[in-house]
Amino acid sequence: IVSVFSWGPIGHSLVARLAQSQLDSSTNNWIQNYIPRNLSGDLSAIASWADITLNPMTNPLGSKNWLWSRELHSAYIPDWSCEYISSRDCLNDRCLEGALKNYSQRLIDNNYDYVQQQQALFFLVHFVGDVHQPLHAGFKGHFGRKNITGFFFNWANITELHKMWDIEIINIHLQRHFQSDINLYYQYLKSLMLNQSLLVNEIYNDYKKWIDESVDYV
């Protein structure tokens, strides 16, 4: 089974931690209901759950039960199309855009039970990270650039482009500029985020726009 890790645990945890830092108190208190008590309300601690459950290395006994979720981690387009079209590329909402729409609604729909809403939160946190990793959009034939390999910083071993983007670039950046201290890196990213101006009349749940931005990158 091909791994579908995106960003890797560090990248996903940073995205979730930054997001949680921007929640108002009532929203933060509300999501505490769905985070296991032993995690002390830390949203970043569940950010990689959607990968962990699906990967046979981290969930050897149960990963097959989650194979249905694999296609939800990406939004691929026909090779050389260079345009994402929901009606063509996300049939029956079985893609990243559909997953974001589905789980954002499930989370606030009380017709779903506690476990279903908890899983909706876990999926949603993860997929927001995925959609902002550009290699989760792109040509179907490249499968997220997992079949494109090369050497990174003259390392002896060949690595996948997807893994390089997810993990290696972050690790190198941490080592070279932040003494491998994730907290220092988080504070740096947070300062960049807070110094950005908010766009007037911006729609913050335009999931297709997020995918379009990733397609433009790749």
Rosetta silent file (secondary structure, phi, psi, omega in degrees, C-alpha in Angstrom):
SEQUENCE: IVSVFSWGPIGHSLVARLAQSQLDSSTNNWIQNYIPRNLSGDLSAIASWADITLNPMTNPLGSKNWLWSRELHSAYIPDWSCEYISSRDCLNDRCLEGALKNYSQRLIDNNYDYVQQQQALFFLVHFVGDVHQPLHAGFKGHFGRKNITGFFFNWANITELHKMWDIEIINIHLQRHFQSDINLYYQYLKSLMLNQSLLVNEIYNDYKKWIDESVDYV
SCORE:     score description
SCORE:     0.000 S_00000001
   1 L     0.000  128.424 -179.315    0.000    0.000    0.000 S_00000001
   2 L   -73.711  133.771  177.741    1.449    3.338   -0.999 S_00000001
   3 L   -65.290  144.061  177.245    1.866    5.785    1.860 S_00000001
   4 L  -116.545   22.145 -179.921   -0.287    8.892    1.652 S_00000001
   5 L   -55.905  138.407  174.913    1.557   10.924    4.264 S_00000001
   6 L  -129.911  137.910 -175.553    1.405   14.628    3.556 S_00000001
   7 L    65.399  -29.200 -171.685    3.589   17.239    5.194 S_00000001
   8 H    79.646  168.571 -176.667    4.627   14.533    7.621 S_00000001
   9 H   -57.328  -38.085 -178.050    3.807   14.734   11.327 S_00000001
  10 H   -66.479  -48.492 -179.233    5.784   17.949   11.861 S_00000001
  11 H   -61.593  -45.189  179.867    4.139   19.849    9.025 S_00000001
  12 H   -64.951  -39.561 -179.232    0.639   18.739    9.933 S_00000001
  13 H   -66.276  -36.460  178.856    1.143   19.534   13.608 S_00000001
  14 H   -66.765  -42.198  178.036    2.375   23.037   12.780 S_00000001
  15 H   -60.081  -46.276 -178.797   -0.638   23.742   10.557 S_00000001
  16 H   -66.991  -39.319 -179.111   -3.027   22.585   13.285 S_00000001
  17 H   -65.841  -41.697  177.340   -1.193   24.465   16.022 S_00000001
  18 H   -64.132  -41.124  179.212   -1.269   27.698   14.046 S_00000001
  19 H   -63.712  -44.382 -178.169   -4.962   27.229   13.328 S_00000001
  20 H   -64.572  -31.064 -179.808   -5.800   26.565   16.974 S_00000001
  21 H   -65.452  -17.832 -178.026   -3.952   29.705   18.028 S_00000001
  22 L  -100.257    0.658  179.937   -6.503   31.729   16.040 S_00000001
  23 L   -76.479  142.434  172.230   -9.653   30.188   17.530 S_00000001
  24 L   -75.135  167.603 -171.888  -11.799   32.289   19.836 S_00000001
  25 H   -62.513  -38.620 -178.014  -12.397   30.893   23.319 S_00000001
  26 H   -67.731  -40.823  178.012  -15.888   29.552   22.638 S_00000001
  27 H   -67.323  -42.109  179.718  -14.792   27.657   19.522 S_00000001
  28 H   -63.101  -41.246  178.132  -11.708   26.324   21.253 S_00000001
  29 H   -64.566  -35.334 -179.098  -13.795   25.132   24.195 S_00000001
  30 H   -66.367  -43.244 -178.113  -16.209   23.450   21.794 S_00000001
  31 H   -72.673  -18.121  176.856  -13.555   21.410   19.996 S_00000001
  32 H   -59.570  -27.466 -179.861  -12.148   20.261   23.340 S_00000001
  33 L   -62.110  -22.278 -173.995  -15.171   17.966   23.524 S_00000001
  34 L  -107.487   -5.367  178.912  -13.766   15.947   20.641 S_00000001
  35 L   -95.857  126.891  179.887  -10.087   15.803   21.565 S_00000001
  36 L   -51.388  139.663 -173.468   -9.132   12.859   23.828 S_00000001
  37 H   -59.504  -32.713 -178.296   -8.476   14.055   27.366 S_00000001
  38 H   -69.068   -9.056  179.349   -4.972   12.628   27.463 S_00000001
  39 H   -97.325    3.333  173.122   -4.006   15.060   24.676 S_00000001
  40 L    55.789   35.203  176.166   -4.774   18.120   26.821 S_00000001
  41 L    72.914   15.372 -175.352   -6.884   19.804   24.162 S_00000001
  42 L   -86.271  107.532 -178.313   -3.989   19.934   21.699 S_00000001
  43 H   -63.885  -31.741 -178.556   -5.392   19.993   18.166 S_00000001
  44 H   -66.333  -21.959 -178.139   -1.964   19.346   16.675 S_00000001
  45 H   -70.571  -18.656  179.966   -1.850   15.970   18.428 S_00000001
  46 H  -109.861    6.938 -172.312   -4.588   14.601   16.170 S_00000001
  47 L   -65.909  -26.048 -179.242   -3.447   16.319   12.971 S_00000001
  48 L  -103.064    8.803 -177.226   -1.894   13.171   11.483 S_00000001
  49 H   -54.778  -41.995 -176.762   -4.654   10.779   12.575 S_00000001
  50 H   -64.995  -27.310  173.978   -5.995   10.406    9.020 S_00000001
  51 H   -80.726  -43.327 -175.660   -2.565    9.217    7.864 S_00000001
  52 H   -61.083  -42.596 -178.159   -1.868    7.038   10.890 S_00000001
  53 L   -68.464  -28.702 -174.811   -5.087    5.056   10.567 S_00000001
  54 L   -88.372  -23.721 -173.965   -4.525    4.446    6.853 S_00000001
  55 L   -86.737  125.539 -178.683   -0.863    3.487    6.918 S_00000001
  56 L   -65.003  -19.648  178.476   -0.121   -0.232    7.547 S_00000001
  57 L   -74.748  -32.705 -178.764    3.129    0.678    9.313 S_00000001
  58 L  -101.701  -14.438  177.722    1.329    2.702   11.990 S_00000001
  59 L  -140.535   66.172 -172.003   -1.929    0.755   11.995 S_00000001
  60 L   -62.197  -28.505 -176.244   -0.963   -2.801   10.976 S_00000001
  61 L   -92.366  -23.118 -173.265   -4.173   -4.431   12.188 S_00000001
  62 L  -121.811   -0.362 -173.353   -6.717   -1.874   11.081 S_00000001
  63 H   -60.830  -33.589 -178.684   -5.346    0.036    8.093 S_00000001
  64 H   -63.665  -25.621  179.271   -7.396   -1.970    5.576 S_00000001
  65 H   -69.932  -13.191 -176.224  -10.559   -0.695    7.245 S_00000001
  66 H  -113.026    9.936 -179.082   -9.618    2.826    6.162 S_00000001
  67 H   -58.405  -29.249 -179.914   -8.680    2.193    2.538 S_00000001
  68 H   -60.571  -23.865 -175.829  -11.899    3.933    1.485 S_00000001
  69 H   -87.350   -7.101 -172.739  -10.453    7.236    2.758 S_00000001
  70 H   -58.239  -45.656 -176.218   -7.296    7.079    0.660 S_00000001
  71 H   -71.452  -10.841 -179.419   -8.649    9.000   -2.345 S_00000001
  72 H   -77.050  -11.548 -177.475   -9.911   11.775   -0.057 S_00000001
  73 H   -82.300   -2.554 -173.125   -6.354   12.993    0.534 S_00000001
  74 L  -146.786  168.170  175.417   -5.926   14.384   -2.978 S_00000001
  75 E  -142.449   91.944 -174.650   -7.567   16.121   -5.935 S_00000001
  76 E   -95.839  151.203 -179.479   -5.938   15.016   -9.163 S_00000001
  77 E  -119.291  159.474  177.118   -6.558   16.330  -12.666 S_00000001
  78 L   -57.729  144.925 -178.876   -5.975   14.722  -16.082 S_00000001
  79 L   -54.402  130.775  177.826   -2.351   14.918  -17.185 S_00000001
  80 L    66.656   16.343  175.346   -1.510   18.267  -18.776 S_00000001
  81 L   -76.737  -43.293  176.975   -4.989   19.625  -18.147 S_00000001
  82 L    64.929   18.508  176.596   -3.713   22.277  -15.719 S_00000001
  83 L  -147.242  130.903  177.410   -7.249   23.018  -14.505 S_00000001
  84 L   -91.444  125.108  178.310   -9.258   21.444  -11.711 S_00000001
  85 L  -122.713  114.603 -173.047  -12.949   20.931  -12.553 S_00000001
  86 H   -55.474  -45.907 -175.439  -15.039   19.602   -9.680 S_00000001
  87 H   -65.206  -23.537 -179.989  -17.650   17.872  -11.839 S_00000001
  88 H   -97.194  -39.629 -168.869  -14.934   15.983  -13.712 S_00000001
  89 H  -102.162   -3.508 -179.356  -12.232   15.479  -11.108 S_00000001
  90 L  -137.437   59.006 -177.868  -14.260   14.915   -7.949 S_00000001
  91 H   -62.430  132.660  179.985  -17.003   12.471   -8.895 S_00000001
  92 H    57.024   25.864  179.262  -19.410   11.778   -6.040 S_00000001
  93 H    61.218   24.898 -179.339  -17.267   14.086   -3.883 S_00000001
  94 L   -91.380   63.003  176.999  -14.618   11.345   -3.646 S_00000001
  95 L  -160.137 -176.075 -175.602  -11.664   13.706   -3.493 S_00000001
  96 H   -63.079  -40.763  178.246  -10.103   16.307   -1.234 S_00000001
  97 H   -62.988  -46.499  179.139  -12.633   19.017   -2.063 S_00000001
  98 H   -61.998  -37.904  179.170  -15.546   16.678   -1.374 S_00000001
  99 H   -65.157  -42.000  178.867  -13.964   15.538    1.878 S_00000001
 100 H   -63.005  -42.459  178.000  -13.565   19.105    3.114 S_00000001
 101 H   -65.242  -46.092 -175.892  -17.200   19.879    2.319 S_00000001
 102 H   -62.695  -51.838 -173.303  -18.468   16.644    3.826 S_00000001
 103 H   -76.499  -25.893  174.407  -16.587   16.706    7.112 S_00000001
 104 H   -67.483  -31.991  177.029  -17.074   20.421    7.744 S_00000001
 105 H   -77.862  -41.673  179.608  -20.823   19.757    7.580 S_00000001
 106 H   -59.097  -37.711 -175.531  -20.723   16.566    9.622 S_00000001
 107 L   -60.899  -29.486 -177.288  -18.890   18.317   12.402 S_00000001
 108 L  -109.744    5.743 -178.680  -21.810   20.671   13.058 S_00000001
 109 L   -99.677  109.082 -176.103  -24.655   18.297   12.173 S_00000001
 110 L   -73.925    2.020  171.828  -26.092   16.769   15.335 S_00000001
 111 L   -73.815  -14.739  175.912  -27.723   14.002   13.325 S_00000001
 112 L   -94.066  148.235 -178.163  -24.310   12.350   13.505 S_00000001
 113 L   -79.610  177.288 -174.344  -23.209   10.680   16.727 S_00000001
 114 H   -58.668  -46.975 -177.327  -20.236   11.698   18.867 S_00000001
 115 H   -63.415  -41.417  178.952  -17.733    9.330   17.247 S_00000001
 116 H   -64.301  -38.628  178.466  -18.734   10.402   13.738 S_00000001
 117 H   -72.672  -35.554  176.501  -18.350   14.067   14.641 S_00000001
 118 H   -63.168  -46.019  177.561  -15.035   13.406   16.343 S_00000001
 119 H   -63.037  -34.882  176.835  -13.746   11.649   13.239 S_00000001
 120 H   -60.580  -43.056  177.730  -15.053   14.543   11.155 S_00000001
 121 H   -62.754  -46.463 -177.943  -12.894   16.939   13.179 S_00000001
 122 H   -61.484  -45.186  178.020   -9.839   14.701   12.868 S_00000001
 123 H   -63.230  -44.602 -175.202  -10.294   14.344    9.107 S_00000001
 124 H   -61.985  -45.830  179.023  -10.985   18.051    8.644 S_00000001
 125 H   -58.575  -42.531 -178.591   -7.861   19.169   10.504 S_00000001
 126 H   -69.271  -45.510 -174.991   -5.770   16.812    8.408 S_00000001
 127 H   -69.833  -28.131  173.819   -7.334   17.606    5.055 S_00000001
 128 H   -63.950  -36.316  173.618   -6.916   21.359    5.537 S_00000001
 129 H   -66.515  -44.842 -179.254   -3.209   20.591    5.805 S_00000001
 130 H   -58.759  -45.424 -173.517   -3.322   18.336    2.750 S_00000001
 131 H   -67.148  -20.656  177.843   -5.053   20.848    0.506 S_00000001
 132 L   -98.451   11.347  168.662   -2.326   23.415    1.216 S_00000001
 133 L  -104.358  106.783 -168.303    0.429   20.992    0.236 S_00000001
 134 H   -54.613  -27.791 -177.652    0.491   21.572   -3.538 S_00000001
 135 H   -74.243   -0.916  171.869    1.497   18.012   -4.434 S_00000001
 136 H   -86.996    2.277  168.941   -1.913   16.827   -3.240 S_00000001
 137 E  -129.856  150.518 -178.425   -3.216   18.395   -6.421 S_00000001
 138 E   146.714 -164.371 -174.923   -1.743   17.772   -9.837 S_00000001
 139 E   -73.399  138.461  178.486   -1.640   15.242  -12.637 S_00000001
 140 H   -59.314  -38.802 -177.217   -3.131   11.801  -12.040 S_00000001
 141 H   -65.849  -20.167 -179.925   -0.212   10.162  -13.792 S_00000001
 142 H   -92.303  -11.820  179.255    2.235   11.628  -11.308 S_00000001
 143 H    44.592   56.450  177.890    0.298   10.413   -8.249 S_00000001
 144 H    68.195   23.741 -179.573    1.289   13.414   -6.170 S_00000001
 145 H    67.064   18.822  177.213    4.853   13.294   -7.568 S_00000001
 146 L   -71.349  -22.733  179.516    5.485   10.049   -5.675 S_00000001
 147 L   -97.783   11.569  173.938    6.857    8.522   -8.873 S_00000001
 148 L  -108.240  120.120 -174.698    9.226   11.453   -9.460 S_00000001
 149 E  -123.756  164.040  178.424   12.530   10.921   -7.688 S_00000001
 150 E  -177.720 -174.235  179.391   15.843   12.685   -7.375 S_00000001
 151 L  -101.470  140.216 -177.057   18.664   13.677   -5.080 S_00000001
 152 L  -116.455  119.456 -179.620   18.141   16.260   -2.364 S_00000001
 153 L    52.440   42.076  176.603   21.087   18.396   -1.212 S_00000001
 154 L    59.396   25.798  175.075   23.526   15.886   -2.729 S_00000001
 155 L   -66.309  154.087 -177.102   22.338   13.107   -0.442 S_00000001
 156 L   -71.460  -31.156 -175.125   23.498    9.629   -1.416 S_00000001
 157 L   -97.414  142.946  175.944   20.003    8.159   -1.512 S_00000001
 158 L   -73.971  141.416  178.161   17.293    8.961   -4.019 S_00000001
 159 E  -130.093  156.573  177.202   14.103   10.388   -2.517 S_00000001
 160 E   -75.462  145.862  176.887   10.588   11.011   -3.816 S_00000001
 161 H   -59.491  -39.471 -179.510    9.639   14.582   -4.657 S_00000001
 162 H   -62.236  -46.751  179.145    6.528   14.192   -2.494 S_00000001
 163 H   -64.285  -38.295  178.730    8.556   13.058    0.521 S_00000001
 164 H   -58.809  -45.416 -178.571   11.067   15.827   -0.100 S_00000001
 165 H   -69.181  -42.515 -176.278    8.312   18.453    0.035 S_00000001
 166 H   -66.086  -47.194 -164.343    6.524   16.838    2.984 S_00000001
 167 H  -120.583  -53.045 -168.124    9.400   16.078    5.274 S_00000001
 168 H   -66.619  -40.869 -179.714   12.939   16.759    4.096 S_00000001
 169 H   -63.313  -42.562  177.918   12.619   20.473    3.313 S_00000001
 170 H   -62.717  -44.620 -178.995   11.043   21.113    6.718 S_00000001
 171 H   -62.127  -44.218  178.538   13.728   19.066    8.480 S_00000001
 172 H   -62.065  -43.001  179.952   16.556   20.883    6.705 S_00000001
 173 H   -62.752  -43.055  177.887   14.969   24.241    7.509 S_00000001
 174 H   -61.145  -44.927 -177.062   14.603   23.288   11.176 S_00000001
 175 H   -67.249  -42.665 -172.290   18.209   22.134   11.409 S_00000001
 176 H   -81.449  -29.154 -171.745   19.780   25.064    9.607 S_00000001
 177 H  -121.825  -13.176 -174.776   17.750   27.953   10.977 S_00000001
 178 L  -134.721   22.628  176.778   15.986   26.868   14.172 S_00000001
 179 L    51.069   32.877 -178.786   18.397   24.507   15.941 S_00000001
 180 L    59.319   23.752 -179.203   15.916   21.674   15.280 S_00000001
 181 L   -99.109  108.048 -177.678   13.544   23.375   17.731 S_00000001
 182 H   -63.462  -34.711 -179.854    9.958   23.024   16.505 S_00000001
 183 H   -64.957  -38.904  176.194    8.726   25.612   19.007 S_00000001
 184 H   -62.970  -42.158  179.446   11.102   28.220   17.611 S_00000001
 185 H   -64.750  -40.898  177.653    9.896   27.442   14.114 S_00000001
 186 H   -59.745  -46.553 -179.636    6.278   27.682   15.239 S_00000001
 187 H   -61.810  -37.347  177.504    6.848   31.128   16.760 S_00000001
 188 H   -64.508  -47.812  179.729    8.503   32.268   13.539 S_00000001
 189 H   -63.148  -38.945  179.964    5.612   31.017   11.398 S_00000001
 190 H   -64.484  -39.550  179.045    3.076   32.560   13.748 S_00000001
 191 H   -65.113  -38.586  176.123    4.769   35.952   13.515 S_00000001
 192 H   -63.342  -42.746 -178.699    4.652   35.753    9.713 S_00000001
 193 H   -63.392  -44.698 -176.377    0.987   34.803    9.844 S_00000001
 194 H   -71.373  -21.101  179.597    0.016   37.610   12.199 S_00000001
 195 L   -88.553   -1.202  175.884    1.844   40.176   10.095 S_00000001
 196 L   -85.362  144.679  177.660   -0.203   39.338    7.021 S_00000001
 197 L   -85.893  139.527  177.815   -3.183   41.512    6.217 S_00000001
 198 L   -74.138  141.200  178.707   -6.562   39.810    5.970 S_00000001
 199 L   -78.858  131.046  179.844   -8.248   39.979    2.599 S_00000001
 200 L   -68.850  135.316  178.591  -11.472   41.966    2.640 S_00000001
 201 L    61.716   22.047  177.474  -14.560   39.902    1.782 S_00000001
 202 L   -70.793  137.726  175.391  -12.448   36.757    1.525 S_00000001
 203 L   -93.700  118.951 -171.078  -14.408   33.486    1.610 S_00000001
 204 L   -96.325    9.788  172.517  -12.588   31.182    3.987 S_00000001
 205 L  -129.114   32.411  176.871  -14.300   27.932    3.050 S_00000001
 206 L   -86.281   82.857 -172.689  -13.813   28.114   -0.701 S_00000001
 207 H   -65.506  -35.198  178.139  -12.256   24.662   -0.942 S_00000001
 208 H   -63.406  -38.004  178.910  -12.094   24.682   -4.724 S_00000001
 209 H   -62.687  -39.576  177.761  -10.079   27.884   -4.611 S_00000001
 210 H   -60.564  -43.784  179.419   -7.587   26.212   -2.277 S_00000001
 211 H   -66.116  -41.088  177.795   -7.203   23.342   -4.748 S_00000001
 212 H   -57.837  -40.155  179.441   -6.878   25.778   -7.657 S_00000001
 213 H   -63.904  -40.484  178.245   -4.019   27.487   -5.822 S_00000001
 214 H   -67.601  -40.837  177.681   -2.225   24.166   -5.369 S_00000001
 215 H   -60.363  -39.404  179.385   -2.776   23.241   -9.028 S_00000001
 216 H   -62.356  -35.673  179.407   -1.257   26.579  -10.034 S_00000001
 217 H   -67.569  -43.935 -172.386    1.862   25.760   -8.021 S_00000001
 218 L   -90.966    0.000    0.000    2.394   22.314   -9.504 S_00000001
